[in-house]
Amino acid sequence: MKKIFVCLLAVSLVLSFSGASMAKSYAGKKVLFIDSYHEGYAWSDGITKAVKQSLNGTGVDLKVIRMDTKRNKTVEFKKEAASKAKAVIESYQPDVVIAADDNASKFLIVPYYKGKDLPFVFCGVNWDASGYGFPAKNVTGMVEVAPVTQLLDHLKGYAQGDRIGFLAPDILTAKKDHKNYSKELGSKMTPYFAKDFEDYKKGFLKMQNEVDVLLLGSDGGLYKEHAAEMKAFIEANTKIPTGSTHDFMADYSLVDYAKLAEEQGDWAAMTALKILDGTSPDAIPVVKNEKGKLIINTRIAKKLGVEIPFEILESADNIIE
């Protein structure tokens, strides 16, 4: 069974850039990493870990700050968090800034720095960065695209029909995902956006009787304190195939075909080094993530009474038993 390790991913991405970069010392150079979210949120932790690993040993002075805008969703808070990040930039004077996820781009880069001299590398921006005017003279990055087509290819063999549902918290990212999933799949999906955890459970039960396949969006880290309850509830009440493109949702899905946060962080860090080598951000094209990992939840498979083919189990990166 194949395994995906962050270290191997980092090596492959390093080799795709100039081989000389990692042999150099970047002593005296500063990189600021701005996380839109918070420590403990799995996606952010994956990006942060990869950035640190990729820059480790290069001599770069890396500083990490977090905007905490996943748990604090008001526009006022996001603007204040961006203002605080701007103050850090002014005091720290980084040579390059890496900014993870949409809120850092929307509330920090666009109003304060787009088109200026300070180089920025974004990552984790959902689906399309053109809405922020990226790329720009001083901005490049990696867009985050969900491998929903590959996920549905794995799920449809277990479905009794072609009606697709989408369940997620009532947050902007989830609504953006629903719109883009529908576009990618070329079909309409029945959405349910939950107001809170109890509403999420209500929506899950409702969908079991209204669709043939249920795609689970990110829980946004909002239900972390309910993880054990959510796991037991979903295992007890699953009647149709479920899937997700977020690895931290694998406990709740029959099939998970997940984006790799580490791919975003590795690419961003290596691009920051390329900029430190003298390449202008506008000479580095904006790219999309390409890698993914397959996770099969055999507990949910048993609940559904489906038998996962041996060749699928063999190709999986992880199996939940």
VENLINHU-V821728 format. One record per pair of residues at least 24 apart in sequence whose C-alpha atoms are under 10 Angstrom apart, sorted by the first residue. I is the first residue (numbers start at 1). J is the second residue. D is the distance in whole Angstrom. If there is no record, write none. Layout:
# VENLINHU-V821728
i=<I	I>
j=<J	J>
d=<D	D>
This chain:
# VENLINHU-V821728
i=<1	1	1	1	1	1	1	1	1	2	2	2	2	2	2	2	3	3	3	3	3	3	4	4	4	4	4	4	5	5	6	6	6	6	6	6	6	6	6	7	7	7	7	7	9	9	9	9	9	9	9	10	10	10	10	10	10	10	10	10	10	10	11	11	12	13	13	13	13	13	14	14	14	14	14	14	15	16	16	17	17	17	17	17	18	18	18	18	20	21	21	21	21	21	21	22	22	22	22	22	22	22	22	22	23	23	24	24	24	24	24	25	25	25	25	26	26	26	26	26	26	26	26	26	27	27	27	27	27	28	28	28	28	29	29	29	29	29	29	29	29	29	29	29	30	30	30	30	30	30	30	30	30	30	30	30	31	31	31	31	31	31	31	31	31	31	31	31	31	31	31	31	31	31	32	32	32	32	32	32	32	32	32	32	32	32	32	32	32	32	32	32	33	33	33	33	33	33	33	33	33	33	33	33	33	33	33	33	33	34	34	34	34	34	34	34	34	34	34	34	34	34	34	34	34	35	35	35	35	35	35	35	35	35	35	35	35	35	35	35	35	36	36	36	36	36	36	36	36	36	36	36	36	36	36	36	36	36	36	36	37	37	37	37	37	37	37	37	37	37	37	37	37	37	38	38	38	38	38	38	38	38	39	39	39	40	40	41	41	41	41	41	41	41	41	42	42	42	42	42	42	43	43	43	43	43	43	43	43	43	43	43	43	43	44	44	44	44	44	44	45	45	45	46	46	46	46	46	46	46	47	47	47	47	47	47	47	47	47	47	47	47	47	47	48	48	48	48	48	48	48	49	49	49	49	50	50	50	50	50	50	50	50	50	51	51	51	51	51	51	51	51	51	51	51	52	52	52	53	53	53	53	54	54	54	54	54	54	54	54	55	55	55	55	55	58	60	60	60	61	61	62	62	63	63	63	63	64	65	66	66	66	67	67	68	69	69	70	70	70	70	70	71	71	71	73	73	75	75	78	78	78	78	78	79	79	79	79	79	80	80	81	81	82	82	82	82	82	82	83	83	83	84	86	86	89	93	94	94	95	95	95	95	95	96	96	96	96	96	96	96	96	96	97	97	97	97	97	97	98	98	98	98	98	98	98	98	98	98	99	99	99	99	99	99	100	100	100	100	100	100	100	101	101	101	101	101	102	102	102	102	102	102	105	105	105	105	106	106	109	110	110	113	113	114	114	115	118	119	119	119	119	119	119	120	120	120	120	120	121	121	121	121	121	121	121	121	121	122	122	122	122	122	122	123	123	123	123	123	123	123	123	123	123	123	123	124	124	124	124	124	124	124	125	125	126	126	126	126	126	127	127	127	127	127	127	128	128	128	129	134	134	135	135	135	135	135	135	136	136	136	136	137	137	137	137	138	138	138	138	139	139	139	139	139	139	139	140	140	140	140	140	140	140	140	140	140	140	141	141	141	141	141	141	141	141	141	141	141	142	142	142	142	142	142	142	142	142	142	142	143	143	143	143	143	144	144	144	144	144	144	144	144	144	145	145	145	145	145	145	145	145	146	146	146	146	146	146	146	146	146	146	146	146	146	146	146	147	147	147	147	147	147	147	147	147	147	147	147	147	148	148	148	148	148	148	148	148	148	148	148	148	148	148	149	149	149	149	149	150	150	150	150	150	150	151	151	151	151	151	151	151	151	151	151	152	152	152	152	152	152	152	152	152	152	154	154	154	154	154	154	154	154	155	155	155	155	155	155	155	155	155	155	156	156	156	157	157	157	158	158	158	158	158	158	158	158	158	158	158	158	159	159	159	159	159	159	159	160	160	160	160	160	161	161	161	162	162	162	162	162	163	163	163	163	163	163	163	163	163	164	164	164	164	164	164	164	164	164	164	164	164	165	165	165	165	165	165	165	165	165	165	165	165	165	165	165	166	166	166	166	166	166	166	166	166	166	166	166	166	166	166	166	167	167	167	167	167	167	167	167	167	167	167	167	167	167	167	168	168	168	168	168	168	168	168	168	168	168	168	168	168	169	169	169	169	169	169	169	169	169	169	169	169	169	169	169	170	170	170	170	170	170	171	171	171	171	173	173	173	174	174	174	174	174	175	177	177	178	178	181	189	189	189	190	190	191	193	194	196	196	197	197	197	197	198	200	201	201	201	201	204	204	204	204	205	205	205	205	205	207	207	207	208	208	208	208	208	208	209	209	211	211	212	212	212	212	213	213	213	213	213	214	214	214	214	214	214	214	214	214	215	215	215	215	215	215	215	215	216	216	216	216	216	216	216	216	216	216	217	217	217	217	217	218	218	218	218	218	218	219	219	219	221	227	227	234	235	235	235	235	235	235	236	236	237	237	237	238	238	238	238	239	239	239	239	240	240	240	240	241	241	241	241	242	242	243	243	243	244	245	245	245	245	246	246	247	247	247	247	250	250	250	250	250	250	250	251	251	251	251	251	251	251	251	252	252	252	253	253	253	253	253	253	253	254	254	254	254	254	254	254	254	254	254	254	254	254	255	255	255	255	255	255	255	255	255	256	256	256	256	256	256	256	256	257	257	257	257	257	257	257	257	258	258	258	258	258	259	259	259	259	259	259	260	260	260	260	260	261	261	261	262	263	263	263	263	264	264	264	264	292	293	293	294	294	295	295	296	296	297>
j=<311	312	313	314	315	316	317	318	319	293	294	314	315	316	317	318	293	294	315	316	317	318	260	292	293	294	317	318	262	317	46	49	50	53	260	261	262	263	266	50	53	54	262	266	50	260	262	263	266	267	291	50	51	53	54	262	263	265	266	267	269	270	54	266	266	54	263	266	267	270	54	266	267	269	270	271	270	267	270	267	270	271	273	274	270	273	274	277	277	58	270	273	274	276	277	54	55	56	57	58	59	270	273	274	57	58	57	58	59	273	277	57	58	59	60	55	57	58	59	60	61	273	276	277	57	58	59	60	61	59	60	61	95	58	59	60	61	62	93	94	95	96	273	276	59	60	61	62	63	92	93	94	95	96	97	276	55	60	61	62	63	64	92	93	94	95	96	97	98	120	269	272	273	276	60	61	62	63	64	65	85	88	89	92	93	94	95	96	97	98	99	120	62	63	64	65	66	94	96	97	98	99	100	120	121	122	265	268	269	63	64	65	66	67	82	85	89	97	98	99	100	101	104	108	122	64	65	66	67	68	69	85	98	99	100	101	102	103	104	123	124	65	66	67	68	69	70	78	81	82	99	100	101	102	103	104	105	107	108	124	65	66	67	68	69	70	71	72	100	101	102	103	104	221	65	66	67	68	69	70	71	221	65	66	68	221	224	68	70	71	220	221	222	224	248	220	221	246	247	248	261	101	124	218	220	221	246	247	248	259	260	261	262	264	100	101	124	261	262	265	261	262	265	260	261	262	263	264	265	266	100	101	123	124	260	261	262	263	264	265	266	267	268	269	100	261	262	264	265	266	269	261	262	265	266	261	262	263	264	265	266	267	268	269	98	262	263	264	265	266	267	268	269	270	272	265	266	269	262	265	266	269	262	265	266	267	268	269	270	273	266	269	270	272	273	273	95	273	276	94	95	94	97	88	92	94	97	98	99	99	100	104	103	104	103	103	104	103	171	220	221	222	220	221	222	171	172	103	107	103	104	106	107	108	103	104	106	107	108	107	108	107	108	106	107	108	109	111	112	107	108	112	108	112	113	118	118	118	119	119	120	272	275	276	120	121	138	269	271	272	273	275	276	121	122	139	268	269	272	122	123	139	140	141	265	268	269	271	272	123	124	125	141	265	268	124	125	141	142	264	265	268	125	126	143	144	264	126	129	132	143	144	173	129	132	134	139	131	132	139	134	139	138	139	138	139	139	281	272	275	276	280	281	282	268	271	272	275	281	267	268	269	271	272	275	281	284	286	264	265	267	268	271	286	261	263	264	265	266	267	268	269	286	287	288	289	261	263	264	265	268	288	289	264	288	173	176	177	180	288	176	177	180	181	288	289	180	286	288	286	282	286	281	282	283	284	285	286	281	282	283	286	280	281	282	283	280	281	282	283	280	281	282	283	284	285	286	268	271	272	280	281	282	283	284	285	286	287	264	267	268	271	272	281	284	285	286	287	288	263	264	265	267	268	271	285	286	287	288	289	264	286	287	288	289	259	260	261	263	264	287	288	289	290	177	180	181	245	259	288	289	290	177	180	181	184	244	245	246	257	258	259	260	288	289	290	292	181	184	244	245	246	257	258	259	289	290	291	292	293	177	180	181	182	184	185	215	243	244	245	256	257	258	259	181	184	185	186	257	245	256	257	258	292	294	215	242	243	244	245	255	256	257	258	294	185	213	214	215	242	243	244	255	256	257	241	243	254	255	256	257	294	312	213	214	215	240	241	242	243	254	255	256	212	213	241	241	306	308	212	213	240	241	242	254	301	304	305	306	307	308	211	212	213	214	240	241	242	211	212	213	240	241	211	212	213	187	189	211	212	213	187	188	189	190	210	211	212	213	214	188	189	190	191	207	210	211	212	213	214	215	242	189	190	191	192	204	207	208	210	211	212	213	214	215	216	242	190	191	192	193	203	204	207	211	213	214	215	216	217	242	243	244	191	192	193	194	200	201	203	204	207	214	215	216	217	218	219	192	193	194	195	196	200	203	204	215	216	217	218	219	220	193	194	195	196	197	199	200	216	217	218	219	220	221	222	223	194	195	196	200	219	220	195	218	219	220	217	218	220	216	217	218	219	220	217	217	218	215	217	215	213	214	215	214	215	215	217	219	222	223	222	223	226	230	230	230	230	233	234	237	233	234	237	238	233	234	237	238	239	238	239	240	237	238	239	240	241	242	239	240	240	241	239	240	241	242	239	240	241	242	243	238	239	240	241	242	243	244	253	254	241	242	243	244	245	253	255	256	242	243	244	245	246	249	250	252	253	256	243	244	245	246	249	244	245	246	247	248	249	246	248	249	248	251	252	300	299	300	301	302	303	304	300	303	300	303	304	300	301	303	304	300	303	304	305	300	301	303	304	300	301	304	306	300	301	295	296	297	295	292	293	294	295	292	293	292	293	294	295	294	295	296	297	318	319	320	295	296	297	298	299	300	320	321	297	299	300	295	296	297	298	299	300	301	295	296	297	298	299	300	301	302	303	304	306	308	320	294	295	296	297	298	300	301	316	319	292	293	294	295	296	297	316	318	291	292	293	294	295	296	316	317	291	292	293	294	295	289	290	291	292	293	294	289	290	291	292	293	289	291	292	291	289	290	291	292	288	289	290	291	317	317	318	318	319	319	320	320	321	321>
d=<10	10	8	5	6	7	7	8	10	10	10	8	6	7	6	9	9	10	9	8	5	8	10	9	7	10	7	9	10	10	9	9	7	9	9	10	7	8	9	9	8	9	10	10	9	10	8	7	8	10	9	8	10	8	7	8	8	9	6	8	10	9	9	9	10	10	8	7	7	8	8	8	8	10	7	10	10	10	9	9	7	8	10	8	9	10	8	10	10	9	8	7	7	9	7	9	9	10	8	7	10	9	8	10	10	8	10	7	9	10	9	8	5	5	8	10	9	6	5	5	8	8	8	9	10	7	4	6	7	7	7	7	10	10	8	5	6	9	10	7	6	9	10	8	9	6	5	6	8	8	8	5	5	7	9	9	9	7	6	5	6	9	9	9	5	6	5	6	7	10	9	8	9	9	10	8	6	5	6	8	10	9	8	8	9	6	8	7	5	6	8	10	7	6	5	6	8	10	9	6	5	6	8	10	9	10	10	10	9	9	6	5	6	7	10	8	10	7	6	5	6	9	7	10	9	8	6	5	6	8	9	10	8	6	5	7	10	9	7	10	10	9	6	5	6	6	7	9	9	9	7	6	6	7	6	5	9	10	10	10	10	6	6	4	5	5	8	9	8	8	10	8	9	10	9	6	7	5	8	7	8	10	10	8	8	9	10	10	9	10	8	6	9	9	9	10	8	10	9	7	9	10	9	10	9	9	8	9	8	9	8	6	9	10	8	9	9	7	9	9	8	9	10	8	5	5	9	9	7	10	8	10	9	9	9	5	5	8	6	4	8	10	9	10	9	9	8	9	6	9	10	9	7	8	9	8	5	8	8	5	5	9	9	8	9	8	10	9	5	6	8	7	5	9	10	8	9	8	10	9	8	9	10	8	6	9	9	6	7	10	9	7	8	9	8	9	10	9	10	9	10	9	10	10	9	9	10	10	10	10	10	10	9	8	10	7	9	9	10	7	8	8	9	8	7	9	10	10	9	7	9	9	7	9	9	10	9	6	8	9	10	8	9	9	6	5	9	10	9	9	7	9	10	8	9	10	9	8	9	7	9	9	9	7	6	8	10	10	10	6	9	8	8	6	8	10	10	10	8	6	8	10	10	9	9	7	8	9	7	6	9	9	9	10	9	6	7	10	10	9	8	9	5	7	9	9	10	7	9	9	10	10	9	9	7	9	10	9	7	9	9	10	8	9	7	7	8	10	9	8	9	8	7	10	10	10	8	9	8	9	6	8	7	7	9	8	10	10	9	10	10	7	10	9	9	10	6	7	10	8	6	10	10	10	9	10	8	10	7	9	10	10	9	10	10	8	8	8	9	10	8	8	7	10	8	10	10	10	9	9	10	8	8	7	10	9	8	7	8	6	10	10	8	7	5	9	7	5	6	10	9	6	7	10	9	10	9	9	9	10	9	6	7	9	6	7	6	9	9	8	7	8	10	9	8	8	5	7	9	9	7	9	7	7	10	9	6	5	5	7	8	7	6	5	7	8	9	9	10	8	9	6	6	9	9	9	10	10	8	7	6	8	8	9	8	9	9	6	8	9	8	6	10	10	9	9	9	9	9	9	7	10	7	7	7	9	9	9	7	10	10	9	7	9	7	8	9	9	8	7	10	8	9	10	8	7	6	10	10	9	10	7	10	9	10	9	10	7	7	7	7	7	5	8	9	9	9	10	9	10	8	9	9	10	9	10	9	10	7	9	9	9	9	7	9	10	10	7	7	7	8	7	9	9	8	8	9	10	10	9	9	8	6	10	10	10	9	10	7	9	9	10	6	6	10	7	6	9	9	6	8	8	9	8	5	8	10	10	8	6	7	9	9	7	8	8	5	5	6	9	8	5	6	9	9	9	6	6	5	6	7	10	5	5	6	8	10	7	9	8	6	8	6	5	6	8	9	6	5	6	8	10	9	8	9	9	6	5	6	7	10	10	10	6	5	6	8	8	10	7	7	8	7	6	5	6	9	9	7	5	6	9	10	7	9	9	9	6	5	6	6	8	5	5	6	7	8	9	7	10	8	8	6	7	10	8	9	5	6	8	10	10	10	9	10	9	8	9	9	9	10	6	7	9	8	9	8	9	9	8	10	10	9	9	9	10	9	10	10	8	8	8	6	8	9	10	9	8	8	8	10	10	8	8	8	10	9	7	8	9	10	10	9	8	7	6	6	9	10	8	9	8	10	9	6	7	9	10	6	5	6	8	10	10	7	6	5	7	9	9	10	9	6	5	6	9	8	10	10	7	6	5	8	9	8	10	8	8	10	9	6	7	8	8	8	8	6	9	8	7	9	9	8	9	9	10	9	8	6	10	10	7	9	9	8	10	9	10	7	10	7	7	9	8	6	9	10	10	10	7	9	8	8	9	9	10	10	10	10	10	9	9	9	10	10	10	10	8	9	8	10	7	8	7	10	10	8	9	9	7	10	9	9	7	10	8	10	8	9	8	7	10	10	7	9	8	6	5	7	8	5	6	10	10	9	10	10	9	7	6	5	6	9	9	9	10	10	10	8	6	5	6	8	10	10	10	6	6	5	6	9	10	10	9	5	5	7	8	8	8	7	5	7	9	8	9	7	6	7	9	10	10	10	7	8	7	9	9	7	10	10	9	6	8	7	9	6	7	6	9	6>
